[in-house]
Amino acid sequence: MNNLENAFGAKFTDKKDNLRTRTFEMGGHTFRVKVPLTSETEAMFDRVKNVDEAKVKEIYDKLAVEAEQHKGDDGYEFKDDDIIVNGRSLKEVANGKVLTENRITELVRLLVPENKDFDMASITYADIEELFPFSIQMDLVNEINNVISPGYSSRGK
């Protein structure tokens, strides 16, 4: 317990997690979100940036197979280590997809589970993808962002 927490007393200490929990409704369900501390946010950003190169390669390989069907078409440039489609590197696209999946996963992990014994750290992107289509994932992430950072919006409002 730090000095400030101590100043507010034991009653505050017992309920301090409630202060950091906010809610939003989506699709008729009320979601609870734990607002992260600065140190938790920094750790989250570090995990988002930690890209699994094997996963990037797996996604790139799938994209490359599809691109191979367009060999010789305008807008497709095949290099030794990459494929450029309309000026965009497929390696960069694959990397961006992994970063996006990491970001979605980290934000969903901020949700407070109804089941108190459930550890949200065990959630994977595959779990999220199985439950929600991508457009719903983006709506969910926007709602979480609005709750934890109400002055900011990822939609540019």
N, C-alpha and C positions, 0 to 999 in steps of 0.2 A: 504494500500500500504506500503510495507516495504522499507527500505533505498535503497537497491540495485535496486528494481523496480523503485523507484523515480529517481535514478541516470540515468536510461535509458530514462526517459521522458514519456510524455503522449502518443506519437505515439507508443512506445513499449507497454505500458499498454493496449492500444486498441487492439493490435495484439498478446499479449503474449500467448493466447490459441493456436494460429497457430503454435507457436514454439513447443508446447507439442503435436501436432497432426502429426502423421505419417501415411503413407498409405502402403497397399500391395494389390496385385491383386490375386484373386482366382476365378477360374471358370468363367473368363471373367468379374467379378465385382470388382471394386476398393472399398476396405474397408478402412475406416479411423479409426484410433485408437488414443485415448487420452492417452498419457504416464502418468501414475500416479505419484504423488509426493510420497516421502518416507512415509509420514503419511497416505496417501491413500492406499499405498501398505500394510502397517502394518494392517490397518483396514480390508482390503481385506483378508489377511491371517487369521485374527481373525474370520471373517465370514466363511471362508472355514473350519476352525477347529471346528466351532460350529455345531455339528452333532445333527440332529433331531432324538432323540431316537425312537420316534413313527414310523418314516420312516424306520429306521434300522430294527425295529421289523417287519414291514410290508414286507420288502424285505426278511428278514430271514424266515418269515412264508411261503412265496411263495417257497423259496428254500427248506425248510423243507418238504413241501408237495411233491415236486419232489423227494427228497431224500428218503422219506418213501417207495417209490416204489422199492427201492434197499436194503431194510432191509434184512440182511443176506448175501449180496454180499460182496466180498472182497473189502477192501478199505473204507468201510463205518462203522463208529463207532458211536453208538447212546449213548449219555450221557444224564443225567437228564436235563441239561440246554443248550446243544449244540449238534451239529452233526459234526463229523469230517469226511471229505471226502479226502482220499489220503493224510492225514496229515494236511489238512487245515480246520480250523474252519469256519463253515458257518456264525457264528456271525461276525467273522473278515472280511469275504467276503462281507457281507451285509454292515458293517461299511465302508469298503473301497469303495464300490459302492456309498454310500452317499457322502463321501469325494470327490470322482471323480466328481460327479454331481455338488457339491458345487463349485469346482475349475473351471469347465467348465462354469458354470453360471457366476461366478465373472469375468472371463476373457472376456466372450462375452459382459458383461455389459460395458467393456471399449470401445466397438465399438461406433463410433459417428453416430447417426441416421441421415438419409437424412431429415426426418421430424423433424424440430427444436423443435416442441412441444412435441415430444415423450420422455418419461422418461425411460431410459434404466434400471433404478433401479426396474422397474415393471416387468422385464423379469424373467421368471421362467425356471427351467430346462425342464419342460413339454413343454414350448414354443419352446425351442431349439430342443428337441427330436422330436417334431412334424415336424419341418422344415428340420432337418439334420439327416441322419443316423450316427451311432456312429463313423464310420471311417472318415466321413467328419468333425464331431465335433472335432476329434483329430487333423486333418489337420488344422482346423481353429484355435484351441488353439495353435498349434505349430507356426503358422504364427503370431498370436498375441504376443506370447512369443518372437519370433525373432525380432519383431518390438519394443517392450518395453525394451527388454534386448538383444541387438544384439550380445553381447559377449558370451551369453549362449545359449544352445540349449537343449531342452528336449529329443531330439532323440540321443544325445551322439555323434554328428558329431565332 
